[in-house]
Each structure stands twice: as structure tokens, then as C-alpha cells.
Amino acid sequence: MSKMAIKNIPFSPPDITGLEIEEIINTIKSGWITTGPKTKELEVKIADYVNVNNSVCLNSATAALELTLRILGVGPGDEVITSAYTYTASASVINHVGAKIVLVDTAPNSFEMDYSKLADSITGKTKAIIPVDIGGKLCNYDVIFEIINNKKELFKSENELQRLFNRIVVLADSAHAFGSERNGKKCGQIADFTCFSFHAVKNLTTAEGGAVVWPNHLGLDNNWLYNQFMLYSLHGQSKDALAKTKNGAWEYDILFPAYKCNMTDIMASIGLVQLQRYEGLLKRRREIIEIYDRELLDIGVKSLKHYGTNYSSSGHLYMLRIPKITEEIRNEIIIKMADLGISCNVHYKPLPLFTAYKNLGFNIKDYPNAYDQYVNEITLPLHTLLSDEDVNYIVDSLKSVVQSLNIGVL
């Protein structure tokens, strides 16, 4: 490929148009830039989109996961299970609340946790499971709920909210999966609580940001629960800044020493426009995935399957595995792709490979399937600023690089 043909293709830039910029300017001109009317409007629109009663907007999916654990009363002496194949946020929040992290290996040749090992990991101390909807494809929640219902006799509730569930709570890390569907239900309608990310690299962005939703199958007090999230996210303060602007309403109480992780109206204004555009963004992601699948799968590589008869992914990541290669060759492919102007990534380095998790006692030898998924995984650029020409350039470049290394896949 000649030097003149080299493109510059970033991995996942935000798709921001003049509409988002105009909405940001309007928000700044309004004089209200922190949590206020735009954030509340986005919460309503997210709940409408997911088809649930409530959503809470926060500054990250990490905050959404942690606050949910805290509101559930999960803490020291408890255990929470998540996948070994995920980003650190899925597990670090468990450590933040003082509970024990329990990691489960993936199933063979899968990015999802091994559900038989999940069942074996449940004890009388297990309070929650955090499944990870990696790449935007939803986990098999039917199996997850079947497992926790079969283990119901082990569950020990320690507060009123836990007694209402009377079983392990399913808290989905759906950072990648806003807009995904399975068995006719949208992501957010299935798990007990679902946490979304609106970080800059996500399908729908607010620059930083996240949200938590819940379907309320069990008669939860929605107003109480929403107010708990408000208290936990704003220092335990009994009134937010918007409420304090009402005439004579300056006084407030601090009910407990809480946290600071609210979303701002500037962030929400981006999200409001992104949500208006979202169906078109999902459609474009599917078109790109279909080009990749058509051009790459017949050469012997494997990818995360985003669409099936009973499910539809948000198409967040194009996760590719190249058989018969080592970690070193995978890294060399990424470097050679970068030389051609294409930024690739790896999703994910299993948590037991990191110093923090080694220090917590985890050993990658206990997670062989996760390691096997990792060593030959490459994530190709997948975003809505890619043209068909860009996608074809990526495909041709990958084929050329793989051929040049004599891997024997093609």
C-alpha cells in the first residue's frame, strides 16, 4: 500500500454535530450549567427510551454501579461476582464498598462469563452479580436469573431493600449496551438494575456521564429509590441546587456524609441531542459491522456476533480474534495497523493480569479461557464517522498485514 494511500482513522472519536454544539451554547446562555432542568429532562427521555419508570443520570457508569451497591447495602462481609474479562470499573466498585470481588472465567471461546462457574461461585455471602454486556451484546439473563433462583435458599437479606428482592440482585454493567435488545426487551428492562456509560467513546455520549435504570418488577418505591440516588450523588444533601433557588428555600440538611457524582446540564444537553439522533447512529453501526463481517469472516477470523434471531446489539465494539497467533504477534499487528494510520485496541486485558488484582490474590492461571480470548483479540475502529471507504481501507489493511506476517489464516 503506497504512502499516498495512508489514511488517518482514529479508534472511536465522538460524533458531535452542530446540533449538540448549539444545545450546549443554549445551556450556557441559560445561566444554569450544573445539575438542573436539562439533566432532569434527559432522565425522563432515557426512561422513555428504555421503557421504564425512572432513570438517574450521574457522572459515570462507575458511579452508577457503586451507588447502586451502596443503596442495596452491600459492604464488608459480602461478596459480589463479576467477569474476569472486563474493564476494571466492573470490579473496582465492589472493592470501593468493602465487599469481596469474586471473578468468574469466561466460557470457552466466549466473551461472556461461564454460567456453570457462576453457579459454583455463589455462596451465602453473595449479594449481587454484575454481568458485563461486552461490546454491546447482552448476556444470557434468562440463564443468570435461573441460576440465582436455584440458589435462592443461600441468600441472606440484611435490610428492607434486600428482603424485597429476597435473592441475589442482578446489577448489569451495560456501559456498552444502551439500545441493545434481547427477546423483545430493551437493555434496562431485564436486569434488576442496569448501568449505562455515556463516556466520550460510547455510542451515545455526554462527554463523561452515565445512568442507572430499573424495571421495577417487585413493587419498589420508585420515588424513594430515586431520592436515594439523589442523596448519594450530592453529598447526602436534602435539596439539590435547583430546589434551593426557589424563593426562601436556601436551607437544607445533610442526612449522611455521601458522595459527589452528579451529571451537569452541559453534559445533559449533549445527551439530549444524541438521543434524538440515536436510532440513526445505531443503524450506521450495524451497516459498518455488516461490511466487516462480509469481508473478514470468510478468511478464518472470528468476531463477536452482534445480531441474531432473538437479540440485537448496540454495535459498540468490533471485537475480532485471529486464530493461531500469540500475544506478541497480535501486538505486532496493532503496530503495523497504526503505521497504516489505523488505530486499533484490545478489549480486554483480563483483570488478573493487572497489578491491582494480582495484589488482591487473583492469578491468571485460574482464568484460562479469559486469557485465551485476550491473546489474539483485536478491536477494529467502529464509529459513525467512518465512511464505507474508510471501512474498506481498514479491511484491506488488516488482510495485507496478516498476509505479511505469514500467519496462515488467509
ABEGO torsion letter per residue (X at the ends): XBAAABBBBBABBBBBBAAAAAAAAAAAAAGBABBBAAAAAAAAAAAAAAGBABBBBBABAAAAAAAAAAAAGBBBGBBBBBBABBBAAAAAAAAAAGBBBBBBBBBBGBABBBAAAAAAABBAABABBBBBBBGGBBBBAAAAAAAAAAAAAABBBABAAAAAAGBBBBBBBAAAABGBBBGGBBBGAABABBBBBABAABABBAGBEBBBBBAGAAGBBAAAAAAAAAAAABGGBABBAAAAABBGAABBBBABBBBBABBBAAAAAAAAAAAAAAAAAAAAAAAAAAAAAAAAAAAGBBBBBABBAABBBAGABBBBBBBGBBAAAAAAAAAAAAAAGBBBBBOBBBAAABAAAAAAGBBAAABAAAAAAAAABBBBBBBAABBAAAAAAAAAAAAAAAAAAGAGAX
